[in-house]
């Protein structure tokens, strides 16, 4: 979707990227704290997740959270 943008500040990604969003309220709060954002409606591209969190067809595991190439 062209309207999606990664919530990680200064993220540069290619057109083949897949976007993810938290699946539960506790994960939403964790992701917001990690990313330092307040908005509840956001996406994070797949380059910010460790391989251990990525399953078949680039779906995330239920316990996934962004850890790679984040804002300082």
PDB file of N, H, CA, C and O in Angstrom:
ATOM      1  N   UNK A   1       0.826  -1.182   0.000  1.00  0.00           N
ATOM      2  CA  UNK A   1       0.000   0.000   0.000  1.00  0.00           C
ATOM      3  C   UNK A   1       0.872   1.247   0.000  1.00  0.00           C
ATOM      4  O   UNK A   1       1.773   1.372   0.829  1.00  0.00           O
ATOM      5  N   UNK A   2       0.625   2.129  -0.880  1.00  0.00           N
ATOM      6  H   UNK A   2      -0.107   2.027  -1.553  1.00  0.00           H
ATOM      7  CA  UNK A   2       1.428   3.328  -1.010  1.00  0.00           C
ATOM      8  C   UNK A   2       1.293   4.257   0.184  1.00  0.00           C
ATOM      9  O   UNK A   2       2.219   5.018   0.466  1.00  0.00           O
ATOM     10  N   UNK A   3       0.168   4.222   0.899  1.00  0.00           N
ATOM     11  H   UNK A   3      -0.584   3.604   0.671  1.00  0.00           H
ATOM     12  CA  UNK A   3      -0.054   5.140   2.007  1.00  0.00           C
ATOM     13  C   UNK A   3       0.666   4.708   3.284  1.00  0.00           C
ATOM     14  O   UNK A   3       0.770   5.499   4.222  1.00  0.00           O
ATOM     15  N   UNK A   4       1.158   3.489   3.342  1.00  0.00           N
ATOM     16  H   UNK A   4       1.074   2.846   2.580  1.00  0.00           H
ATOM     17  CA  UNK A   4       1.861   3.030   4.530  1.00  0.00           C
ATOM     18  C   UNK A   4       3.266   3.593   4.568  1.00  0.00           C
ATOM     19  O   UNK A   4       3.934   3.729   3.544  1.00  0.00           O
ATOM     20  N   UNK A   5       3.694   3.915   5.772  1.00  0.00           N
ATOM     21  H   UNK A   5       3.151   3.804   6.605  1.00  0.00           H
ATOM     22  CA  UNK A   5       5.036   4.434   6.003  1.00  0.00           C
ATOM     23  C   UNK A   5       5.548   3.810   7.287  1.00  0.00           C
ATOM     24  O   UNK A   5       4.794   3.634   8.244  1.00  0.00           O
ATOM     25  N   UNK A   6       6.813   3.480   7.307  1.00  0.00           N
ATOM     26  H   UNK A   6       7.425   3.624   6.529  1.00  0.00           H
ATOM     27  CA  UNK A   6       7.412   2.884   8.492  1.00  0.00           C
ATOM     28  C   UNK A   6       7.487   3.917   9.616  1.00  0.00           C
ATOM     29  O   UNK A   6       7.837   5.074   9.383  1.00  0.00           O
ATOM     30  N   UNK A   7       7.152   3.488  10.842  1.00  0.00           N
ATOM     31  H   UNK A   7       6.868   2.548  11.031  1.00  0.00           H
ATOM     32  CA  UNK A   7       7.165   4.373  12.001  1.00  0.00           C
ATOM     33  C   UNK A   7       8.568   4.649  12.525  1.00  0.00           C
ATOM     34  O   UNK A   7       8.744   5.532  13.365  1.00  0.00           O
ATOM     35  N   UNK A   8       9.566   3.916  12.050  1.00  0.00           N
ATOM     36  H   UNK A   8       9.423   3.199  11.368  1.00  0.00           H
ATOM     37  CA  UNK A   8      10.939   4.148  12.480  1.00  0.00           C
ATOM     38  C   UNK A   8      11.467   5.376  11.748  1.00  0.00           C
ATOM     39  O   UNK A   8      11.518   5.417  10.518  1.00  0.00           O
ATOM     40  N   UNK A   9      11.858   6.369  12.532  1.00  0.00           N
ATOM     41  H   UNK A   9      11.817   6.336  13.530  1.00  0.00           H
ATOM     42  CA  UNK A   9      12.331   7.627  11.969  1.00  0.00           C
ATOM     43  C   UNK A   9      13.538   7.395  11.061  1.00  0.00           C
ATOM     44  O   UNK A   9      14.438   6.625  11.395  1.00  0.00           O
ATOM     45  N   UNK A  10      13.544   8.055   9.933  1.00  0.00           N
ATOM     46  H   UNK A  10      12.812   8.680   9.662  1.00  0.00           H
ATOM     47  CA  UNK A  10      14.620   7.994   8.937  1.00  0.00           C
ATOM     48  C   UNK A  10      14.767   6.621   8.284  1.00  0.00           C
ATOM     49  O   UNK A  10      15.828   6.308   7.744  1.00  0.00           O
ATOM     50  N   UNK A  11      13.734   5.810   8.324  1.00  0.00           N
ATOM     51  H   UNK A  11      12.872   6.065   8.763  1.00  0.00           H
ATOM     52  CA  UNK A  11      13.783   4.492   7.694  1.00  0.00           C
ATOM     53  C   UNK A  11      13.773   4.656   6.177  1.00  0.00           C
ATOM     54  O   UNK A  11      12.960   5.394   5.620  1.00  0.00           O
ATOM     55  N   UNK A  12      14.676   3.965   5.536  1.00  0.00           N
ATOM     56  H   UNK A  12      15.336   3.365   5.988  1.00  0.00           H
ATOM     57  CA  UNK A  12      14.722   3.929   4.072  1.00  0.00           C
ATOM     58  C   UNK A  12      14.552   2.469   3.682  1.00  0.00           C
ATOM     59  O   UNK A  12      15.339   1.611   4.084  1.00  0.00           O
ATOM     60  N   UNK A  13      13.526   2.200   2.902  1.00  0.00           N
ATOM     61  H   UNK A  13      12.888   2.897   2.576  1.00  0.00           H
ATOM     62  CA  UNK A  13      13.252   0.813   2.519  1.00  0.00           C
ATOM     63  C   UNK A  13      12.925   0.743   1.039  1.00  0.00           C
ATOM     64  O   UNK A  13      12.602   1.749   0.407  1.00  0.00           O
ATOM     65  N   UNK A  14      13.015  -0.455   0.504  1.00  0.00           N
ATOM     66  H   UNK A  14      13.277  -1.272   1.018  1.00  0.00           H
ATOM     67  CA  UNK A  14      12.731  -0.645  -0.921  1.00  0.00           C
ATOM     68  C   UNK A  14      11.251  -0.938  -1.145  1.00  0.00           C
ATOM     69  O   UNK A  14      10.480  -1.000  -0.188  1.00  0.00           O
ATOM     70  N   UNK A  15      10.863  -1.112  -2.360  1.00  0.00           N
ATOM     71  H   UNK A  15      11.490  -1.062  -3.138  1.00  0.00           H
ATOM     72  CA  UNK A  15       9.453  -1.311  -2.695  1.00  0.00           C
ATOM     73  C   UNK A  15       8.947  -2.714  -2.370  1.00  0.00           C
ATOM     74  O   UNK A  15       7.738  -2.946  -2.377  1.00  0.00           O
ATOM     75  N   UNK A  16       9.847  -3.649  -2.086  1.00  0.00           N
ATOM     76  H   UNK A  16      10.829  -3.461  -2.081  1.00  0.00           H
ATOM     77  CA  UNK A  16       9.437  -5.025  -1.788  1.00  0.00           C
ATOM     78  C   UNK A  16       9.220  -5.255  -0.293  1.00  0.00           C
ATOM     79  O   UNK A  16       9.107  -6.397   0.151  1.00  0.00           O
ATOM     80  N   UNK A  17       9.164  -4.207   0.457  1.00  0.00           N
ATOM     81  H   UNK A  17       9.255  -3.279   0.097  1.00  0.00           H
ATOM     82  CA  UNK A  17       9.078  -4.316   1.904  1.00  0.00           C
ATOM     83  C   UNK A  17       7.667  -4.704   2.345  1.00  0.00           C
ATOM     84  O   UNK A  17       6.684  -4.385   1.676  1.00  0.00           O
ATOM     85  N   UNK A  18       7.585  -5.386   3.467  1.00  0.00           N
ATOM     86  H   UNK A  18       8.383  -5.645   4.011  1.00  0.00           H
ATOM     87  CA  UNK A  18       6.296  -5.750   4.051  1.00  0.00           C
ATOM     88  C   UNK A  18       6.162  -4.985   5.365  1.00  0.00           C
ATOM     89  O   UNK A  18       7.113  -4.889   6.141  1.00  0.00           O
ATOM     90  N   UNK A  19       4.975  -4.445   5.601  1.00  0.00           N
ATOM     91  H   UNK A  19       4.202  -4.523   4.970  1.00  0.00           H
ATOM     92  CA  UNK A  19       4.718  -3.689   6.816  1.00  0.00           C
ATOM     93  C   UNK A  19       3.967  -4.540   7.828  1.00  0.00           C
ATOM     94  O   UNK A  19       3.147  -5.384   7.467  1.00  0.00           O
ATOM     95  N   UNK A  20       4.264  -4.301   9.109  1.00  0.00           N
ATOM     96  H   UNK A  20       4.930  -3.615   9.403  1.00  0.00           H
ATOM     97  CA  UNK A  20       3.646  -5.043  10.199  1.00  0.00           C
ATOM     98  C   UNK A  20       3.095  -4.068  11.222  1.00  0.00           C
ATOM     99  O   UNK A  20       3.561  -2.934  11.337  1.00  0.00           O
ATOM    100  N   UNK A  21       2.098  -4.523  11.961  1.00  0.00           N
ATOM    101  H   UNK A  21       1.719  -5.444  11.868  1.00  0.00           H
ATOM    102  CA  UNK A  21       1.561  -3.743  13.075  1.00  0.00           C
ATOM    103  C   UNK A  21       1.366  -4.684  14.258  1.00  0.00           C
ATOM    104  O   UNK A  21       1.222  -5.891  14.065  1.00  0.00           O
ATOM    105  N   UNK A  22       1.358  -4.158  15.469  1.00  0.00           N
ATOM    106  H   UNK A  22       1.475  -3.177  15.627  1.00  0.00           H
ATOM    107  CA  UNK A  22       1.186  -5.018  16.647  1.00  0.00           C
ATOM    108  C   UNK A  22      -0.174  -5.704  16.638  1.00  0.00           C
ATOM    109  O   UNK A  22      -1.156  -5.153  16.141  1.00  0.00           O
ATOM    110  N   UNK A  23      -0.219  -6.907  17.190  1.00  0.00           N
ATOM    111  H   UNK A  23       0.579  -7.355  17.593  1.00  0.00           H
ATOM    112  CA  UNK A  23      -1.445  -7.710  17.143  1.00  0.00           C
ATOM    113  C   UNK A  23      -2.300  -7.612  18.400  1.00  0.00           C
ATOM    114  O   UNK A  23      -3.448  -8.058  18.405  1.00  0.00           O
ATOM    115  N   UNK A  24      -1.757  -7.038  19.454  1.00  0.00           N
ATOM    116  H   UNK A  24      -0.825  -6.675  19.450  1.00  0.00           H
ATOM    117  CA  UNK A  24      -2.524  -6.952  20.705  1.00  0.00           C
ATOM    118  C   UNK A  24      -2.206  -5.638  21.400  1.00  0.00           C
ATOM    119  O   UNK A  24      -1.223  -4.976  21.070  1.00  0.00           O
ATOM    120  N   UNK A  25      -3.032  -5.266  22.355  1.00  0.00           N
ATOM    121  H   UNK A  25      -3.831  -5.804  22.624  1.00  0.00           H
ATOM    122  CA  UNK A  25      -2.815  -4.019  23.098  1.00  0.00           C
ATOM    123  C   UNK A  25      -1.476  -4.036  23.842  1.00  0.00           C
ATOM    124  O   UNK A  25      -0.754  -3.040  23.793  1.00  0.00           O
ATOM    125  N   UNK A  26      -1.113  -5.135  24.534  1.00  0.00           N
ATOM    126  H   UNK A  26      -1.700  -5.944  24.573  1.00  0.00           H
ATOM    127  CA  UNK A  26       0.203  -5.150  25.190  1.00  0.00           C
ATOM    128  C   UNK A  26       1.357  -4.978  24.195  1.00  0.00           C
ATOM    129  O   UNK A  26       2.326  -4.278  24.488  1.00  0.00           O
ATOM    130  N   UNK A  27       1.258  -5.611  23.025  1.00  0.00           N
ATOM    131  H   UNK A  27       0.471  -6.180  22.786  1.00  0.00           H
ATOM    132  CA  UNK A  27       2.307  -5.449  22.019  1.00  0.00           C
ATOM    133  C   UNK A  27       2.313  -4.023  21.472  1.00  0.00           C
ATOM    134  O   UNK A  27       3.379  -3.465  21.215  1.00  0.00           O
ATOM    135  N   UNK A  28       1.147  -3.436  21.295  1.00  0.00           N
ATOM    136  H   UNK A  28       0.281  -3.889  21.504  1.00  0.00           H
ATOM    137  CA  UNK A  28       1.064  -2.050  20.837  1.00  0.00           C
ATOM    138  C   UNK A  28       1.828  -1.143  21.784  1.00  0.00           C
ATOM    139  O   UNK A  28       2.618  -0.308  21.344  1.00  0.00           O
ATOM    140  N   UNK A  29       1.599  -1.299  23.075  1.00  0.00           N
ATOM    141  H   UNK A  29       0.957  -1.977  23.433  1.00  0.00           H
ATOM    142  CA  UNK A  29       2.278  -0.455  24.061  1.00  0.00           C
ATOM    143  C   UNK A  29       3.791  -0.702  24.064  1.00  0.00           C
ATOM    144  O   UNK A  29       4.571   0.242  24.189  1.00  0.00           O
ATOM    145  N   UNK A  30       4.208  -1.962  23.929  1.00  0.00           N
ATOM    146  H   UNK A  30       3.575  -2.729  23.827  1.00  0.00           H
ATOM    147  CA  UNK A  30       5.634  -2.284  23.867  1.00  0.00           C
ATOM    148  C   UNK A  30       6.279  -1.653  22.638  1.00  0.00           C
ATOM    149  O   UNK A  30       7.325  -1.014  22.751  1.00  0.00           O
ATOM    150  N   UNK A  31       5.674  -1.823  21.476  1.00  0.00           N
ATOM    151  H   UNK A  31       4.825  -2.343  21.385  1.00  0.00           H
ATOM    152  CA  UNK A  31       6.225  -1.261  20.238  1.00  0.00           C
ATOM    153  C   UNK A  31       6.304   0.255  20.325  1.00  0.00           C
ATOM    154  O   UNK A  31       7.297   0.844  19.898  1.00  0.00           O
ATOM    155  N   UNK A  32       5.272   0.899  20.871  1.00  0.00           N
ATOM    156  H   UNK A  32       4.465   0.420  21.217  1.00  0.00           H
ATOM    157  CA  UNK A  32       5.277   2.361  21.010  1.00  0.00           C
ATOM    158  C   UNK A  32       6.421   2.807  21.908  1.00  0.00           C
ATOM    159  O   UNK A  32       7.103   3.786  21.606  1.00  0.00           O
ATOM    160  N   UNK A  33       6.634   2.092  23.013  1.00  0.00           N
ATOM    161  H   UNK A  33       6.080   1.296  23.258  1.00  0.00           H
ATOM    162  CA  UNK A  33       7.730   2.435  23.933  1.00  0.00           C
ATOM    163  C   UNK A  33       9.080   2.249  23.247  1.00  0.00           C
ATOM    164  O   UNK A  33       9.955   3.107  23.368  1.00  0.00           O
ATOM    165  N   UNK A  34       9.260   1.146  22.531  1.00  0.00           N
ATOM    166  H   UNK A  34       8.550   0.450  22.433  1.00  0.00           H
ATOM    167  CA  UNK A  34      10.519   0.889  21.824  1.00  0.00           C
ATOM    168  C   UNK A  34      10.793   1.971  20.786  1.00  0.00           C
ATOM    169  O   UNK A  34      11.921   2.444  20.653  1.00  0.00           O
ATOM    170  N   UNK A  35       9.750   2.359  20.050  1.00  0.00           N
ATOM    171  H   UNK A  35       8.833   1.975  20.158  1.00  0.00           H
ATOM    172  CA  UNK A  35       9.904   3.327  18.963  1.00  0.00           C
ATOM    173  C   UNK A  35       9.825   4.778  19.424  1.00  0.00           C
ATOM    174  O   UNK A  35      10.154   5.684  18.659  1.00  0.00           O
ATOM    175  N   UNK A  36       9.399   5.011  20.651  1.00  0.00           N
ATOM    176  H   UNK A  36       9.132   4.274  21.272  1.00  0.00           H
ATOM    177  CA  UNK A  36       9.278   6.366  21.165  1.00  0.00           C
ATOM    178  C   UNK A  36       8.185   7.169  20.475  1.00  0.00           C
ATOM    179  O   UNK A  36       8.357   8.355  20.195  1.00  0.00           O
ATOM    180  N   UNK A  37       7.054   6.511  20.201  1.00  0.00           N
ATOM    181  H   UNK A  37       6.914   5.547  20.428  1.00  0.00           H
ATOM    182  CA  UNK A  37       5.945   7.185  19.536  1.00  0.00           C
ATOM    183  C   UNK A  37       4.697   7.114  20.411  1.00  0.00           C
ATOM    184  O   UNK A  37       4.609   6.291  21.321  1.00  0.00           O
ATOM    185  N   UNK A  38       3.734   7.989  20.123  1.00  0.00           N
ATOM    186  H   UNK A  38       3.805   8.658  19.383  1.00  0.00           H
ATOM    187  CA  UNK A  38       2.489   8.035  20.892  1.00  0.00           C
ATOM    188  C   UNK A  38       1.288   7.553  20.087  1.00  0.00           C
ATOM    189  O   UNK A  38       0.281   7.142  20.663  1.00  0.00           O
ATOM    190  N   UNK A  39       1.385   7.598  18.782  1.00  0.00           N
ATOM    191  H   UNK A  39       2.204   7.931  18.314  1.00  0.00           H
ATOM    192  CA  UNK A  39       0.289   7.225  17.893  1.00  0.00           C
ATOM    193  C   UNK A  39      -0.024   5.736  18.027  1.00  0.00           C
ATOM    194  O   UNK A  39       0.892   4.918  18.108  1.00  0.00           O
ATOM    195  N   UNK A  40      -1.313   5.377  18.052  1.00  0.00           N
ATOM    196  H   UNK A  40      -2.057   6.042  17.986  1.00  0.00           H
ATOM    197  CA  UNK A  40      -1.727   3.971  18.121  1.00  0.00           C
ATOM    198  C   UNK A  40      -1.863   3.318  16.751  1.00  0.00           C
ATOM    199  O   UNK A  40      -2.013   2.099  16.666  1.00  0.00           O
ATOM    200  N   UNK A  41      -1.814   4.090  15.696  1.00  0.00           N
ATOM    201  H   UNK A  41      -1.692   5.080  15.765  1.00  0.00           H
ATOM    202  CA  UNK A  41      -2.020   3.568  14.344  1.00  0.00           C
ATOM    203  C   UNK A  41      -0.726   3.749  13.544  1.00  0.00           C
ATOM    204  O   UNK A  41      -0.465   4.823  13.003  1.00  0.00           O
ATOM    205  N   UNK A  42       0.077   2.685  13.476  1.00  0.00           N
ATOM    206  H   UNK A  42      -0.135   1.812  13.915  1.00  0.00           H
ATOM    207  CA  UNK A  42       1.359   2.784  12.789  1.00  0.00           C
ATOM    208  C   UNK A  42       1.768   1.425  12.232  1.00  0.00           C
ATOM    209  O   UNK A  42       1.193   0.392  12.576  1.00  0.00           O
ATOM    210  N   UNK A  43       2.767   1.455  11.371  1.00  0.00           N
ATOM    211  H   UNK A  43       3.234   2.295  11.092  1.00  0.00           H
ATOM    212  CA  UNK A  43       3.328   0.252  10.762  1.00  0.00           C
ATOM    213  C   UNK A  43       4.843   0.285  10.915  1.00  0.00           C
ATOM    214  O   UNK A  43       5.448   1.354  10.995  1.00  0.00           O
ATOM    215  N   UNK A  44       5.443  -0.890  10.955  1.00  0.00           N
ATOM    216  H   UNK A  44       4.952  -1.758  10.890  1.00  0.00           H
ATOM    217  CA  UNK A  44       6.903  -1.017  11.000  1.00  0.00           C
ATOM    218  C   UNK A  44       7.291  -1.991   9.895  1.00  0.00           C
ATOM    219  O   UNK A  44       6.719  -3.076   9.792  1.00  0.00           O
ATOM    220  N   UNK A  45       8.262  -1.608   9.067  1.00  0.00           N
ATOM    221  H   UNK A  45       8.727  -0.726   9.151  1.00  0.00           H
ATOM    222  CA  UNK A  45       8.655  -2.490   7.964  1.00  0.00           C
ATOM    223  C   UNK A  45       9.508  -3.652   8.464  1.00  0.00           C
ATOM    224  O   UNK A  45      10.107  -3.585   9.538  1.00  0.00           O
ATOM    225  N   UNK A  46       9.553  -4.703   7.678  1.00  0.00           N
ATOM    226  H   UNK A  46       9.068  -4.758   6.805  1.00  0.00           H
ATOM    227  CA  UNK A  46      10.165  -5.954   8.132  1.00  0.00           C
ATOM    228  C   UNK A  46      11.666  -5.899   8.363  1.00  0.00           C
ATOM    229  O   UNK A  46      12.216  -6.814   8.975  1.00  0.00           O
ATOM    230  N   UNK A  47      12.342  -4.869   7.899  1.00  0.00           N
ATOM    231  H   UNK A  47      11.895  -4.126   7.401  1.00  0.00           H
ATOM    232  CA  UNK A  47      13.789  -4.808   8.126  1.00  0.00           C
ATOM    233  C   UNK A  47      14.143  -4.502   9.586  1.00  0.00           C
ATOM    234  O   UNK A  47      15.317  -4.550   9.954  1.00  0.00           O
ATOM    235  N   UNK A  48      13.151  -4.189  10.417  1.00  0.00           N
ATOM    236  H   UNK A  48      12.197  -4.149  10.117  1.00  0.00           H
ATOM    237  CA  UNK A  48      13.402  -3.859  11.815  1.00  0.00           C
ATOM    238  C   UNK A  48      13.167  -5.033  12.756  1.00  0.00           C
ATOM    239  O   UNK A  48      13.133  -4.853  13.974  1.00  0.00           O
ATOM    240  N   UNK A  49      13.005  -6.225  12.207  1.00  0.00           N
ATOM    241  H   UNK A  49      13.032  -6.371  11.218  1.00  0.00           H
ATOM    242  CA  UNK A  49      12.751  -7.416  13.013  1.00  0.00           C
ATOM    243  C   UNK A  49      13.843  -8.459  12.799  1.00  0.00           C
ATOM    244  O   UNK A  49      14.268  -8.703  11.670  1.00  0.00           O
ATOM    245  N   UNK A  50      14.287  -9.065  13.884  1.00  0.00           N
ATOM    246  H   UNK A  50      13.941  -8.867  14.801  1.00  0.00           H
ATOM    247  CA  UNK A  50      15.274 -10.139  13.805  1.00  0.00           C
ATOM    248  C   UNK A  50      14.670 -11.340  13.092  1.00  0.00           C
ATOM    249  O   UNK A  50      13.455 -11.538  13.114  1.00  0.00           O
ATOM    250  N   UNK A  51      15.514 -12.130  12.469  1.00  0.00           N
ATOM    251  H   UNK A  51      16.501 -11.970  12.451  1.00  0.00           H
ATOM    252  CA  UNK A  51      15.048 -13.314  11.743  1.00  0.00           C
ATOM    253  C   UNK A  51      14.256 -14.269  12.626  1.00  0.00           C
ATOM    254  O   UNK A  51      13.349 -14.948  12.144  1.00  0.00           O
ATOM    255  N   UNK A  52      14.586 -14.328  13.904  1.00  0.00           N
ATOM    256  H   UNK A  52      15.323 -13.776  14.295  1.00  0.00           H
ATOM    257  CA  UNK A  52      13.877 -15.246  14.806  1.00  0.00           C
ATOM    258  C   UNK A  52      12.399 -14.889  14.952  1.00  0.00           C
ATOM    259  O   UNK A  52      11.602 -15.720  15.386  1.00  0.00           O
ATOM    260  N   UNK A  53      12.029 -13.659  14.593  1.00  0.00           N
ATOM    261  H   UNK A  53      12.677 -12.983  14.241  1.00  0.00           H
ATOM    262  CA  UNK A  53      10.642 -13.227  14.683  1.00  0.00           C
ATOM    263  C   UNK A  53       9.866 -13.381  13.371  1.00  0.00           C
ATOM    264  O   UNK A  53       8.671 -13.089  13.322  1.00  0.00           O
ATOM    265  N   UNK A  54      10.531 -13.834  12.320  1.00  0.00           N
ATOM    266  H   UNK A  54      11.502 -14.071  12.360  1.00  0.00           H
ATOM    267  CA  UNK A  54       9.883 -13.921  11.007  1.00  0.00           C
ATOM    268  C   UNK A  54       9.602 -15.383  10.670  1.00  0.00           C
ATOM    269  O   UNK A  54      10.495 -16.230  10.705  1.00  0.00           O
ATOM    270  N   UNK A  55       8.338 -15.657  10.342  1.00  0.00           N
ATOM    271  H   UNK A  55       7.613 -14.969  10.314  1.00  0.00           H
ATOM    272  CA  UNK A  55       7.930 -17.011   9.984  1.00  0.00           C
ATOM    273  C   UNK A  55       7.801 -17.113   8.461  1.00  0.00           C
ATOM    274  O   UNK A  55       8.219 -16.218   7.727  1.00  0.00           O
ATOM    275  N   UNK A  56       7.233 -18.192   8.017  1.00  0.00           N
ATOM    276  H   UNK A  56       6.893 -18.920   8.614  1.00  0.00           H
ATOM    277  CA  UNK A  56       6.988 -18.424   6.594  1.00  0.00           C
ATOM    278  C   UNK A  56       6.140 -17.302   6.030  1.00  0.00           C
ATOM    279  O   UNK A  56       5.254 -16.785   6.711  1.00  0.00           O
ATOM    280  N   UNK A  57       6.403 -16.928   4.808  1.00  0.00           N
ATOM    281  H   UNK A  57       7.123 -17.348   4.255  1.00  0.00           H
ATOM    282  CA  UNK A  57       5.701 -15.866   4.081  1.00  0.00           C
ATOM    283  C   UNK A  57       5.833 -14.510   4.770  1.00  0.00           C
ATOM    284  O   UNK A  57       4.948 -13.661   4.663  1.00  0.00           O
ATOM    285  N   UNK A  58       6.943 -14.314   5.476  1.00  0.00           N
ATOM    286  H   UNK A  58       7.662 -15.004   5.563  1.00  0.00           H
ATOM    287  CA  UNK A  58       7.279 -13.046   6.125  1.00  0.00           C
ATOM    288  C   UNK A  58       6.272 -12.586   7.167  1.00  0.00           C
ATOM    289  O   UNK A  58       6.169 -11.393   7.454  1.00  0.00           O
ATOM    290  N   UNK A  59       5.536 -13.523   7.728  1.00  0.00           N
ATOM    291  H   UNK A  59       5.619 -14.492   7.495  1.00  0.00           H
ATOM    292  CA  UNK A  59       4.643 -13.188   8.841  1.00  0.00           C
ATOM    293  C   UNK A  59       5.469 -13.194  10.128  1.00  0.00           C
ATOM    294  O   UNK A  59       6.438 -13.942  10.253  1.00  0.00           O
ATOM    295  N   UNK A  60       5.071 -12.351  11.078  1.00  0.00           N
ATOM    296  H   UNK A  60       4.283 -11.743  10.976  1.00  0.00           H
ATOM    297  CA  UNK A  60       5.791 -12.281  12.344  1.00  0.00           C
ATOM    298  C   UNK A  60       5.239 -13.274  13.350  1.00  0.00           C
ATOM    299  O   UNK A  60       4.061 -13.631  13.314  1.00  0.00           O
ATOM    300  N   UNK A  61       6.108 -13.712  14.244  1.00  0.00           N
ATOM    301  H   UNK A  61       7.064 -13.422  14.273  1.00  0.00           H
ATOM    302  CA  UNK A  61       5.658 -14.534  15.356  1.00  0.00           C
ATOM    303  C   UNK A  61       4.802 -13.660  16.280  1.00  0.00           C
ATOM    304  O   UNK A  61       4.872 -12.433  16.212  1.00  0.00           O
ATOM    305  N   UNK A  62       4.008 -14.281  17.129  1.00  0.00           N
ATOM    306  H   UNK A  62       3.952 -15.277  17.185  1.00  0.00           H
ATOM    307  CA  UNK A  62       3.116 -13.528  18.014  1.00  0.00           C
ATOM    308  C   UNK A  62       3.863 -12.665  19.025  1.00  0.00           C
ATOM    309  O   UNK A  62       3.333 -11.658  19.496  1.00  0.00           O
ATOM    310  N   UNK A  63       5.091 -13.055  19.360  1.00  0.00           N
ATOM    311  H   UNK A  63       5.521 -13.873  18.978  1.00  0.00           H
ATOM    312  CA  UNK A  63       5.862 -12.299  20.347  1.00  0.00           C
ATOM    313  C   UNK A  63       6.862 -11.319  19.731  1.00  0.00           C
ATOM    314  O   UNK A  63       7.730 -10.800  20.433  1.00  0.00           O
ATOM    315  N   UNK A  64       6.748 -11.067  18.447  1.00  0.00           N
ATOM    316  H   UNK A  64       6.043 -11.488  17.877  1.00  0.00           H
ATOM    317  CA  UNK A  64       7.713 -10.212  17.736  1.00  0.00           C
ATOM    318  C   UNK A  64       7.621  -8.755  18.188  1.00  0.00           C
ATOM    319  O   UNK A  64       6.551  -8.245  18.521  1.00  0.00           O
ATOM    320  N   UNK A  65       8.787  -8.108  18.185  1.00  0.00           N
ATOM    321  H   UNK A  65       9.656  -8.522  17.914  1.00  0.00           H
ATOM    322  CA  UNK A  65       8.857  -6.668  18.412  1.00  0.00           C
ATOM    323  C   UNK A  65      10.084  -6.142  17.676  1.00  0.00           C
ATOM    324  O   UNK A  65      11.055  -6.877  17.496  1.00  0.00           O
ATOM    325  N   UNK A  66      10.054  -4.871  17.246  1.00  0.00           N
ATOM    326  H   UNK A  66       9.266  -4.274  17.392  1.00  0.00           H
ATOM    327  CA  UNK A  66      11.159  -4.332  16.462  1.00  0.00           C
ATOM    328  C   UNK A  66      12.436  -4.180  17.300  1.00  0.00           C
ATOM    329  O   UNK A  66      12.398  -3.695  18.430  1.00  0.00           O
ATOM    330  N   UNK A  67      13.570  -4.607  16.717  1.00  0.00           N
ATOM    331  H   UNK A  67      13.601  -5.001  15.798  1.00  0.00           H
ATOM    332  CA  UNK A  67      14.849  -4.544  17.412  1.00  0.00           C
ATOM    333  C   UNK A  67      16.001  -4.054  16.529  1.00  0.00           C
ATOM    334  O   UNK A  67      17.067  -3.716  17.043  1.00  0.00           O
ATOM    335  N   UNK A  68      15.803  -4.012  15.231  1.00  0.00           N
ATOM    336  H   UNK A  68      14.936  -4.287  14.813  1.00  0.00           H
ATOM    337  CA  UNK A  68      16.893  -3.739  14.295  1.00  0.00           C
ATOM    338  C   UNK A  68      16.789  -2.338  13.701  1.00  0.00           C
ATOM    339  O   UNK A  68      15.699  -1.880  13.359  1.00  0.00           O
ATOM    340  N   UNK A  69      17.941  -1.653  13.581  1.00  0.00           N
ATOM    341  H   UNK A  69      18.827  -2.024  13.859  1.00  0.00           H
ATOM    342  CA  UNK A  69      18.033  -0.358  12.899  1.00  0.00           C
ATOM    343  C   UNK A  69      16.960   0.614  13.390  1.00  0.00           C
ATOM    344  O   UNK A  69      16.209   1.177  12.593  1.00  0.00           O
ATOM    345  N   UNK A  70      16.896   0.804  14.704  1.00  0.00           N
ATOM    346  H   UNK A  70      17.506   0.347  15.351  1.00  0.00           H
ATOM    347  CA  UNK A  70      15.903   1.691  15.296  1.00  0.00           C
ATOM    348  C   UNK A  70      16.494   3.071  15.519  1.00  0.00           C
ATOM    349  O   UNK A  70      17.695   3.280  15.346  1.00  0.00           O
ATOM    350  N   UNK A  71      15.637   4.013  15.907  1.00  0.00           N
ATOM    351  H   UNK A  71      14.662   3.843  16.048  1.00  0.00           H
ATOM    352  CA  UNK A  71      16.085   5.360  16.228  1.00  0.00           C
ATOM    353  C   UNK A  71      16.989   5.311  17.447  1.00  0.00           C
ATOM    354  O   UNK A  71      16.864   4.423  18.290  1.00  0.00           O
ATOM    355  N   UNK A  72      17.877   6.246  17.533  1.00  0.00           N
ATOM    356  H   UNK A  72      17.979   6.968  16.848  1.00  0.00           H
ATOM    357  CA  UNK A  72      18.752   6.337  18.724  1.00  0.00           C
ATOM    358  C   UNK A  72      17.990   6.831  19.924  1.00  0.00           C
ATOM    359  O   UNK A  72      18.562   6.968  21.005  1.00  0.00           O
TER     360      UNK A  72
END
